[in-house]
Amino acid sequence: MSSFAGRMKEYPTVSLDRFDRENLHSRAYFLSHCHKDHMKGLKGLLLKRKLQSSRTVRLYCSFVTKELLLSNPKYSFWEPYIVSPFYYVLYHRKEELLVTLLPAGHCPGSVMFLFEGCRGNVLYTGDFRFAAGDISRIEHLHSGSRVKDIQSVYLDSTFYDPRFYQIPTREVCLNGISELVGNWIGQSSHHVVWLNCKAAYGYEYLFTNLGEQFNTQIHVRSLAMFQKMPEILSYVTTDRRTQIHACRYPTNEEFLHGSRLPCGSTAADGTPLRIISIKPSTMWFGERIKKTDVIIKTGASSFRACFSFHSSYSEIKHFLSDLQPVNIFPSVVPIGQTVRYFIKNYLNYSLIYFSLILTKTRKIKISHKSVTEHFVIY
């Protein structure tokens, strides 16, 4: 859960993934992806009034994030103010700031923002999943054959904890889930799988691969968010007569109500459905003392599947080692810890110097719930 306050010390006139409090005074906004903990204040009345009274304030994001955002009527007022072309120029006090959007590997539309200006190069990762060596494939993080000098990284530190030293790749996790799903639905047409996915979106990697492998569609509650993403749309459906479901209870409850799916689907001939639930998660696996397989049976018909949208401890260490930034600012702090404690005990001082903005860290509220595009800003 992001605890980033929205401002970078190097370029404090722009805000990222936070749209309330002091961020209401920013002259440009950036949204890395459409998960709620990165959208605080985005539909606020004060921000809406600011947009209506300004000719220059805009929200910058990827095209997919724009489409996902506008698929929700609560954010429709943003439509005239969203910018997601390849280049954009905004004039402001003759100060040039080049912003490059880099793929983050977290969920559809997710990006990192690379800021290059007179106060140095700054990378804001948002939420990201990078394997070791992925930086070598990102052209815009390089100048010639070397990695660009990075002054600061605002880091997704969700799993920067030795408990999550190694998280299986998505491919490994997918293989485990696919085997379980195939063994179950292959028994009869009345054997059904419920994917208990907590986020509104982000599991499309599972949907598309399972749909492709089993020549089927995954049942979801609504297709609205996928209407302009044909590569995903063909693998999801609102038809409940399918063997793989990812529909959700209105109250986001954790478990099946008896033998009923959230959508209430039943067999046409009245035969009771045989349902198993698979809950993708990472935190649950990291908190287990004994390391296990990627699939664990937790009840008579329930399973946990290791599946992560965030980089592991070792992946983050590789990422930082490749970048060698001067400063690092963690955007996620473990529950019950302070930023100072987190940096002192988890980040390696011997390799990289880490700095703090103490006035900002005191304001951070810790939650107890657990593409490349360019813009030139003047």
TADA-V140316 format. One record per helix or strand of 3 or more residues. SS is the DSSP state (h for helix, s for strand). FROM is the first residue (numbers start at 1). TO is the last residue. If there is no record, write none. Layout:
ss=SS from=FROM to=TO
ss=SS from=FROM to=TO
This chain:
ss=s from=14 to=16
ss=h from=21 to=25
ss=s from=28 to=30
ss=h from=36 to=38
ss=h from=45 to=53
ss=h from=63 to=70
ss=h from=73 to=81
ss=s from=97 to=103
ss=s from=111 to=117
ss=s from=120 to=124
ss=h from=134 to=137
ss=h from=139 to=141
ss=s from=152 to=155
ss=h from=162 to=164
ss=h from=170 to=185
ss=s from=191 to=195
ss=h from=204 to=214
ss=h from=224 to=226
ss=h from=230 to=233
ss=s from=274 to=281
ss=h from=283 to=286
ss=s from=295 to=297
ss=s from=302 to=306
ss=h from=313 to=323
ss=s from=327 to=330
ss=h from=339 to=346
ss=h from=358 to=361
ss=s from=373 to=377
